[in-house]
Structure formats: structure tokens, C-alpha cells
């Protein structure tokens, strides 16, 4: 099956490379470059070949650039076809089309916007009301997921966000998976969790594994799952794997193993065995799955990440429309059960997001006033 990882990108990129050559040739004619010269033909062919080779890693930045350009270029072809059918004289449009500059400009514009959205981290706030008998002042949670350190930020920038989060005076901090990934080296692994552990809170920092944290997709990763666990423990971060932790007498956190690696025979209901269900029950699960099951089991709030809000538009829209995921981003309520899905503090693969912004989340949990 591994050969498919090489064959499929080649099959996809080959027609794109051929079209790129034709596109560049048309631009050369427009700008009166000596297109009949064999050297020019060779240069255009080499440029197309290099672009395709760089884009064979479909998760890399070059593939992202080439894909956006190709979509915009095809859109221009469609518009040109319609205009040619409707009008005999194209005038200015024909010059715009033949110049080839519009798809390039749009690619730069969109990816520039995506770079800005990825690096402009915002604070997102939610207020959760509950009928559970929690303390009068309620609870404040700082929620971070999908940092994928250091795809989008370095240690200094992360430190700044940690200080911002600390100024919110959270009662505790939750790290909901994919804080690191296959590209993180051992030194950065140590730095990121050391930095996150410095966020001051009353009850500490809690962590659940995501599908990337243990670098499962890269056999040559710079760290092992054992080293990851050791570093988390050394920094006083509570790891929750199919277990619960009562931070107070009225508030319990339940942390799940990532959906891809957990024992499917262990149900959400079973995790509440020996748990006082009159407490407020916070479920941490990296992937927003089994929402109806979790609602029926009696949880009050679920926090998840994983989706990145689609990261690259229109991925999130497509998954929502086709029902590929249970929830892509934001807030949902199912009876007394509430769910918050964050799009993450960073992103995976490339430092660009044209879907939702990057964010950290502050959640206030408040007790409903008694009914008079």
C-alpha cells in the first residue's frame, strides 16, 4: 500500500505540470518573450517539472501553493470560455486572461491572508450554564489544542500567549491533544511543555493525547512516546488516559485516549463507573466523536480539537455538508450536554489557515440561579 503514497501524488501532479507548462508558455507569448527559442521551451519545461516535484509532498507548502494557483487558473479558464461564447470581442479581458497574472495574484492574496490568520491568535470565550450544584463562583477553564509546535510559533511567542492566558486567571488549563507532532524535535518537545506548565492556575494543567502527539505517523521521529510521557510528568502536567480526576468535591475531569488508539470496548458510560455523577463532568476528548453517546452517558461538557476548523477553506464546509465529521468547530448543545470544538492554537503541515483563525479558548462555567 505504501507505493500509493508515491503513485497517487504523481498521477495528480502530472496533468497539473502539463497545464503549468502551457500556462507559462501563454504568459511568455503575452510578454513577448522569445517563446520559439528552444532554450525558453526548456526553461519553461524545467520550471514546470521542478514545481511538480516540490509539490509531490501533498502535505507541504509547495503543494498548497500549486493547488491554489491551479484552482484559480482553472476558474479563469472557465470564465474565459463563457466570455468567448457570449462576446465576439473580448478586448481588455483577453489581455487579462493571457497575461496569467490574476491566478498568481489571487494565490498570493489568499495564502497571505491564510498566513495572517494562522499567526494572529485570538481569544475565544464561552459561557456554560449548568444546573449542577457547583460552587457559587463557578469555574474558569483555559483550553488549548492543536498547537503542533513549532509549525507556527517559536518558544518566545508561545511564552507571550501563556502570559496572556495566565492574565485570565483560569482555575485550570486543559491541553486537548496534538500539542506536538511528527516534526517536533526532542528539544522543542521539552521546551513546549515546560513553557505550557508555567501557566499559573489553581488546579494545574491537564493533558489528553491527540493522534499526532506520539509521532505515530513517522517511524523516524526525534522522540519516543515514552520520552513524551516522561517530559509531561516532569513538568507536573496531569495525563488523563481513560481515567477521571476530581479537582474539587463538585467537579470531575474525565480524559479519553485518542479515538484512533483507544480500546473501542470501553464506553463513555463505563468511564463514569465509581464517579459521582452529581458533580459537573468535563470530558476531554481530542476528536469530537460519539457526541450522542456522550450526551446519553451523562457528561455535562466536552472539549475537543482535531479538526482545525478545516484549516484550509473549503475543507471544513465540505466535511460539514457531507457529514464526514460530527462537528467541525464551535458550540453545540444536546439536551443538557454541551460541546466546544476549538480550531487550535496553531496548525499542522504548513503555517497557513484560510478557514477559521487560530485561537485559545477561555470558558466560564456558571451555576444556573435557583428557580423561584
N, C-alpha and C positions, 0 to 999 in steps of 0.2 A: 504493500500500500504506500510505502514511503515515496516510491517513484512518482506517485501522483502529485506530490508537493512540488516536483520539478516540471512534470509534463503539463499540468493544468495552467500554471503561470505562463509557460512558453506558448501554449495554444491560445491563451487570451491575449498575450502581448504581441504575437507575430502580426495579426491584422492591424493592430494599433501602430506598430512600427512601419508597416507599408503605407498606411494612411499618413503618418507623420512625414514620410519622405515626399509624398505627393503634395502635402500641405506646405512644406518648406520650399519645394520647387515652385509652387504657385507664388509664394512670397518673393522668391528670388526674381521671378519674372516681373512682378509688380514694381520692385525696387530697382529694376534694370541691372541686375547682376548678370554676368555673362553665363547664363544657365546652359548654353550649348558647350561650354568648356567641360572637358572630361574631369578636370580637377574639381570643378564646382559640384558635378554629379557625385564624385567620390566623397567630397566633404559632406554633402547632404546625406548620403547613404551611411557614412560613418557616424554622423550626429544621431541619426535615427537608431542605428544599432546600439550605440552607447546608451541612449535614453531607455531603450527596451531592456538592456542588460541591467542597468541600475534599478529598473522597476520590477525585476523578476522577484525580488523580495516584496511580496504584496502587502506586507505589514510595515514597509519602510516609507520614509518621507518622499522618496522619488516616485514610488508607485502612487502615492496620494496626489502629488503634483501632476503626474501624467494623466491620472484618471480624471481629475477636474478639467484639465485642458481638453481632453478627448470629449467629455460630455458637452462642454461649451462649444467646441468645434463642430460636433455633430448637430447641435442645436442651430448653429449658424448655417450649416448645410441645408437643414430643413426649412429655415426661414428663407434662404436664397431660392430654394426650389419653389416655394409658394409665391414669392415675389416675381420670379421669372414666369410663372404661369399666369399671374394676374396682370403683369405690366410688360409691355414690349420694351420700354426704355427704363433702364434701372439707374442710370446716371450716377449720383453720389453713392447709392447703395452698392453698386458693383465695385466701386473703388474701395469702399469699406470692407466688403467681403474679400476681395482679392488681396488686400494688404495683410490679412491674417492677424491683425493686432487685437481685435476685440476679444477672442478667446484667451489670448495671453494676458490682456489687461484684467479680464474678469477673474482669471485664475489667481493672479497676484492680489486682487482686491479681496476675494473670498478667503484665501488662505492667510492673508494679512489679518483679516477680521478674526479668523479662527485662532491665530497665534495670540491676538489680543485677548480673546475670550478665555483661552486656556490659562493665561498668566494673570489675568485680572480676577483674583479670587474675591468673592463676595460673601458676606454673612447672610444666611437664610434663617429665618426664625419661624417657629411654630409654637402654638399654644394648644396643649392637650388637656381636655377636661375629663375628669373621672368621677364616678360615684363611689369609688373605693375610699375607705376611711384612712387616707394618708394624712401626714402631719399638716398643720394649718398653713405653713409657709410653702408647701409644695416642694418640688424638686426642679433643678435646672441641670440639663444634660448638654455637654459639648460632644458633638457627633462628627467623626471624621471617617471617611472611607476612600479607597481607590486613589491613594497618593502616587503609587508606582514610582517611588523615589529612585533616581533623580531624573526622571523623564522631563519634568517641567520646572524644577526648582532645585537650588542648592541648599546647603545646611544653613547659611545665613538667612535666606528668605524664609525657610521653614521656621527658624527661630523667631522671626518677626510675627508670623502668623500664630505661633504658640503664645507669644506675649499678648496678641490681640484676644485670643481665646481666653487666656487667663484673666483678662480685664472684665470678662463676662461673669466671673465668679461662679463657675459651674460646681455643682455638688460632686459630679464625677465625669470622667471622659470615657467615651467608647470609641474604639478603633474597629471598624466593621469590615476588615479584610482588604487584601491587596494593597497594603501599605508599601510593600516591596514586590519585586518580580524577578524574572529570569535575568534581567540586565543589571540588577543591583549587585555591586561587588561587596565583599565581606566588610571592608572598611566603612562603606556607606551604610551597610546594614547596622553596624554598631552605632554610627552617628545618628541615624534617623530615629531609632528607638530611645537612644539616650536623650535626644532633643525632645521628643514627644513626652517622655517620662517627667520632664521638668515642668509641665503644665500643672500649676498648683490647684488642688481641689480637695474637698473634704474626705472623699472616699476612694480616691485613686483612679487608675487607668485600667480599663478592661478591653480585652482583645479577643476577636474570633478570627479564624483563618479564612482567607479567600482562596480562590482557585489558583492564584499566582504566587502567593506568599512563599510557598515552599519550593518555588522554581521547578515545578513538576514537568514543565514543557521543555526544559533544557538540561540534558544529561551532563553538560559541561559547565553548569552554573558554578559561580565562585563561592557558594556556601552550601551547607547541607541543612536539611530540616532540623537536625539535632543542634547545629550551631544557632539556628534561628530561635529555637526554644530556649536555649541557654542564655542568649542575649536578652530575650524578653524577660526571663526570670531574674537575670542580674540587674535589670533596670526596674524591678518591682512592679512589672505590668502583669495583671491577672489574666491568665489564659483560660478561656472557657470552652471546653470541648464536650458537648452533650452533658452539661452539668449546670447546676444553679449556684447562685451566690447571693445570700441575703445581706444587703448593705445596711439595712435597718430592720426594725421589727415589723415594718409595714411595706417594704419594697424589696422585691427579689428580681435578680437578673438571671436569665437563662440564655446560655450561649450554645449555638449549634456548630457542629463540624460543617465544613463546606459541603454543599449538595452533591458535588461530584465524587467526594471521597467518603462520605459518611455511610454508616450501616443503614440501609434502607428499611430494615425491620424495626428500627427504633422510631416510634411515632412521636409526634409533638405532645400527645396526651401522656405518653409514658414518661416523658421528661418531667412531668409535674407530680409524679409519684413522690410522696413524702414532702411536698411543697404546700405551704399554707396558701391556699387559693384565695383567701380573703385579702392577701397582700396585693399590691399593684405588681403585675407580672410583665416585665420588659423582656422581649425576645430579641436577641441579636442573631441575625442570620444573613450572611453575606449576600446570598441570592434571594430576590423577592419571589419565592415559590411557595406553593401549598398554603396560600392565604386563607382559603375557605376552611381547610383543616385546622389551621392555627386559630382561626376565629372560633370554631366549634370546640376546640380544646380548652378555651377559656383565657387565652392571653389578652392582655389589655393593649399593648403597643408592640409593634415590630419595627425594627430599624434594619435597613438593608442598603446595599450599594450595587456594585457589579455592572450595572447597565451603562454607566457613564452618561445617562440621558441620551444614549445613541451616539454621543461624541461627534460623529460626522453626519450632518444632515444629508439625506432624509432617513437614515437608518432607524432612528427612534420612531419616526412616523410610520415607516413600513412595518416594523415589528408590532406596533400598536394596531394597525389596520388589519394585519394578517393573523394576529393573535399568537405570535411566536413566544411572547413573554406575558406573564401575568400582570406586570406593572413596569413601566419604564422610568417614571420619575414622579416625584411629588407626594401628595397626600391622598389617602383613601380611607373610608370608614365602612366597615362591615358590621352592622349591629353595634355592639359595644367594643368591637375590636378596631384598632386604628393602625395604619401603616404609613411610614415615611420612608421613601426611597431617595437617597442622595445621588447626585451625578458625580460626586467625588471632588477631592481637593486637587487632584491632578488628572492625568490621563495616561493611557497605555499606547506604546508603539511610536507615537510621534507627538510633538508638542503643539498639537492643533486640535481645536474642537469648534465645529460650526453648528453644533446642536446647542445644548444648554451651556451656561457658564460653569467655571469651577467654583466650588463653594465649601465652606464649613458650616455646620448647622448647629443652631442653639435652640433647644427645646425646653419649654416651661410646662411642667405638669402641675395642674391645679385641681383642687378638690371642688366639685360642684357644691354650691350652697345648699343647705337643707331645704327640702320642700316644706313650705308653711301650710 
